[in-house]
Amino acid sequence: MTKLLKRPHFEVVNSHVVEYPTPINLNNFWNFGALAGICLGIQILTGVFLAMHYTPHVDYAFLSVEHIMRDVNYGWMLRYMHANGASMFLLSVYIHMGRGLYYGSYKTPRGFVWGIGVVIYLLMMATAFIGYVLPWGQMSFWGATVITNLVSAVPLVGPAIVEWLWGGFSVDNATLNRFFSLHYLLPFAIAAGVLLHIAELHREGSNNPLGIHGKDVDKVTFYPYFYVKDFFFFWAFIFIFSYFVFMDPNVLGHPDNYIEANPMVTPAHIVPEWYFLPFYAILRSIPDKLGGVVAMVGGIAINLLLPVLNTSNIRSSFFRPLHKVIFWIFIANFLLLGEIGELPVEDPYILMGQICTLFYFSYYFLILPGLGLLERVLIAHYLENSIK
């Protein structure tokens, strides 16, 4: 097997999968990158098979989903795998990004790797949103109406962009067709981004819990040492994923989306999928429409600036006790934003959302830069006293 992989035809596979030098101290949080790749593969495969039976027309979309569930052989399994697979995919990516935040994986020399990852995340959010519209249930229709209407807040070009997205003057058949086309194509763009992400990561080398780089960390080949950990996580994932698919497939969905879209009946409370909720809460916490849109998009895009905003000379939070505490407060704040995004727009949730949004952006713009400068001062003071 080893001799076969060393042939020129398999050189890329050998260098990136078999003989890739991997730090020996990687913990289990490093498995979620591979897990996200597995989820992407599941989403693409199930999506291709579902597209064979789906009809992107406002009169038939909801019925075609029912046809898939009731009449297509194992169609119910394909649909539940695709719907719950989206949640598993986003959950894996959230943990993967959280690990990067905690261990400083975005710092030099991996800033470009992190940037590609954030772009992939933005593409994932767009793909998930337009995919949620396709079943053409009540929450699909009204979610599409509310979110696409937000683009109209963009000065000058906003209304024109909304009309282009809709293909007319309201969310209708042209909108559904465009969303179906984009939902089918974007996953392949994500896959291309993932390949670029991996290639750039392997060019610079993986980060590790201690944050040390280059020759200062001991490494072993990925195969046969680390593929075992990924293989174990794969089976653990299959067990959890199977529970959602076979035992509780609708727990992550909204009941209103099992009612066919009706433009004449507005749901009592429009709620997006769970993975959008923190940013939906940020959107709702800003009283100005344009400000809310900017804050929502900026809440994701701000991660592109992390290599610049973090002024610390220390990469990993393993050696940053203050940041370790603040990081977990940030995670708790993010989860609270997600809970607020699901609650009605009324007091005290409006005020709580505004406070959590303020802390969210303060972490990036004030706490990270300020803490890095404080650490430099404390280290300089410690070295000065040590010399004396």
N, C-alpha and C positions, 0 to 999 in steps of 0.2 A: 504493500500500500504506500509506504513512504517513498519507495523508488518511483512508483507511478506518479506521485504528486510532484516529484522533482523534475519531471519532463517539462519542456518549454510550454506545452499547451496548458499545463496546470500551475504555472509559475505564480500567477496572481492568487489563486486559491491557496497555494502553499504558503506564500508570504503573509497573507492576511488572515488565514484561519489556522494553519498548522504551526508554522515556525514563528508566528508573531510574538515578539518578546513582551511578556506580561509581568507587571510588578507582582511579587509573591504575596504582598500583604493586602490584596484587594478583598473587601468584605462583600456580603451578600447584596448590598445596594448596587453594586456594579452589574448585577444580573438583569436589572430592569431595562437596560438598553437592548439586550438581546431579546428580552420578552416583548418589548415594543415592536421589534422587527417581526416576531412571530405573529403578533396581533395584526400587523399591517398585511402580512401574507394571507391571514384568515379573512380579513375584510375585502381584499381584492378578489380572492377566489369566490367567496360567497356572493359578493356584489355582481360578478360576471354572470353567475348562474341565475341570480334573481332578476337581472336585466333581461334575460331571455323570456321572462313571463310577465314583466311589468309593462303597463301601458301608460305612457306619460300624457294623459289627457284628463281634463278636469271631470269629465263625465264617467270615466272608466278607471281612474287611478286607484280610488278606494276599493272598487270592486275587484280590480286586478290583484290587489294585496290579499283580499279575501279569497280569491281564486288560488293564489299561491299557498295560502294557509290550509285550504280545504281540499283542493283537487290535485295539486302537483305532488308527485311522490317525494316525500320528505321535504316538501316546501316549507312546512311549519318549522322544521329544524333549521333550514337555511335562513329563514327570516329571523328566528330567535338568535341564531349564531351571529348574524349581521348586526342586529339591534343591540344585543348585549356585548358583542365584540367591540363596538364603538366605545362603550363605557370602560371595558377592560383596557383598550388601547389608550384612552385618555388617562386612565388611572396610572398605567405603567409610565406614561410620559411625565405625569405630574411628579411621581416619585423619582424618576430619572432626573428631572430638572431640579427637584428639591435636593437631591444628593449633590448635584453640581453646585448649587448655591452654598450648601453647608461646607463642602470640601474645597471650594474656590476653583472648580474646574474651568471656569471662564477666564482665569487670569493667564497672562503671558506664560507660555507660547501658544495657548489654546484658545485665544480670543476668536479666531476665525471659525474654529470648530463650534464654539458656543453660538456664534452668530448664525451659522447654517442651521443649527438646532432650533433656534428661535424662529427662523423663517419657516422651517418645517412645522413647528407648532402653530404658527399663524395659518398655514395652509390646511392643517388638520382642523382647526376651528372653523374655517370657511367651509370645508368639505362636510363636517358634521352638521353645520347649520343647514346647508342646502339639502343634505340627505334627510334631515328631520322633516322637511317640507314634503317630500315625495309621497308618503302614505296618504296625504290629502285628508287628514283628519282635522277636527276643529282646532286643535293646538298647532298643527302644522300651518294651516291657513292664516290664523291670526298672528302666530309668531312671525311668519314671513311678512305679513302686513306691517306689524309694529317695527320690526328690525329694519326692513328696507326703507321704511318711511323716515328713519333716523338720518339716512344719507341726505335727505332734502335740507338738512340744517347746514350743509357745507355751502359757504357763500358762492354765488354766481353759478357754479356748475352743478350744485346739488340736485335741483329738480330734474335737470337733463339726465343725470346719472340714474336717478330713480326710474324715470320713464324708460331708459335703456334696459335697466334690470327687469322691469315689469314687461317690457315689450308692448306697452300701451299705457293706459291711465289707471290701471288697478291690477292687483294680483289676480291673474287669470291664466288661461291656457298657455299663452306664450311664455309666461313666467315659469310655469311648471316644466315646459319643454326645455327652456334654457337651464333651469336648475338641474334637470336630469342629465343633460349633456355635460355640464360642469362637474356634477357629482361622479360621473363615469370617468372623466378625464383627469381630474385633480389627484386621485390616488396614485396615478402613474407618475405625476410630477413629484408627489411626496416620495415615492420609491426612488426616483432619480436623486432627490435631495438626500435621502438616507445613504445612498451609495457614495455620494460626495462627502457626506458627513463622516462616514467610516473611513474613506480614503484619507481625508485630511487628519482624522484622529490618529490613524496608524502612521502617518508621516511624522507627527509630532510625538507620538507615544502617549499611552494612557496616564492619567493622573492616578493618585493613590491616597489612602486615608491620611498619610503623614504629609502630603503635599510636596515631597521632595522630588527632584527631577534629574533626569540624565543618569550619569554613572553612580549617583549617590544611592540609588535604590537597586536591590537585587531583583533579577528578572529570570523567568523561566519561559519555555515555549507554551503557547496557548494549549496545544495538544501534546500530551494527553492529560495535562493537569487541570485546566480550567473549563474545558468543555463539559466535564462531569458536573460541575456546579450549575452550568446553564441547563444541562439535561435534567438535573434534579428539579430546578425551578420550572422547567417546561412541564413536568408531570404534576407538580403542585398546582400550576396554573390550570392545566387541563381538568384537574379535580374541582377547583373552585368554579371555573368557567362552566363545567358540566352541570353544576348545581343550579346556576342561573338559567341555563338553557333548558334543562329537563324538569327542574323542580319548582322554580319561581321565576318564569321568564318575563313576567310583566311588572315585577316589583320596581324596576327603574323607569318605567314609562308613566305617562300621565293618563288617567282614565278618559279625559275629554278627547284624546287622540284616537279613541276607538269609536268615535261618532264622526260620521262623514262631514266634511267641511260645509258650512252654511254661512255665506256672507251676510245673512240677515239676522244671525244670532251671535252675539258676542259672549264668549265665556266669562264667567264671573271673575276669574283671576287668571291672567295669562302668565304662564310660567315656562321658561325654557328648560332644557335638559340640565341635569345636575352639574355637568362640567362647565356650563356657562354661568352658573348662578353667582359666583364671586364678582365677575365683571358686570353682570346684570345689576347687582347691588350697587356697584360703583356708578353705573349709568344713572340709576334712579336717585342716587344721593346728591347729584348736582342739579339744582333747580333750573338751570339754563339748558336748553335742548342741545345746542352746539357744544357747550362745555361738557355735557354728559357724554356725548359721542367721543369727543377728544380724550376725556378721562378714561373711557372704556377701552378705546383702541390703545391709548398711551399706557394703560395698565399692563398690557401685554408687550408692546413694542419697547417699553423702557428697559426690558431685559437685554436689549441689544447694547445698551450703554454701560452695562455692569463692569466690563473690563476697565472702563475709564472712571466710573464712580467709586470703585473700591480702591482706596488709597493705601491700604495696608501692604506692608512688605511680606506679610505672612500669608500663605495660601490657605492652609487648612484650618478649620475651626477647632481642630484637635489641640492647637496651641494658642487659641484665642478664647479664653474663658468668658470674657464679656460678650463677645459676638455669639458664643454658643447659647447663652441665655436669651439674648435678643432674637436670635434666629427662631427659637421655638415659640417665642411670643409672636413673631411675625407669622409663623405657621398657624398658630391658634387664631390670630386675627383673620387670616385668609379663610379658615374654616368657618369662622363666625360670619364673614361676608357671604359665604355660600348659604348659610342658614338664613340670613336676612333677605337674600335674594329670592327666597321661596315664600317669604311672609308678605302680608298685605302692605301696601304703601300707605302707612298711617303711623302716628306716634305710638310708642316711642321708637319704632323701627327706623323711621326716617333719620332721627337724630343718631341712633346707633350706627346706621350705615355711613353717615357723614363722618363720625369719629373714626370708624374703622378705615374709611377711605383716606382720611388725613394721615393715619398711622402708616397705611400701606405705602403711600408716596413719600412719607417722611423717612421710611426705612431706606429707600433708594437715594433720595436727594440730600438727606441730612445725616442720618445715623451711620450709614456705610462710610461716607467720606470723613465724617467727624471722628468716628471710632478709629479709622486708620491713622489719622493724624495724632489722636490721643495715644495710640499704641507706640507710634514713633517717639513721642515725647517721653513716655514711660520707659521705653527701652534705652533711649539715650541717657536718661537719668540713672537707670540701673547700671549701665556700663560706666558712667562717670563715677558713681560711688564705688564700683568694683575696683577701678583703677586706683582710687584713693586708698 
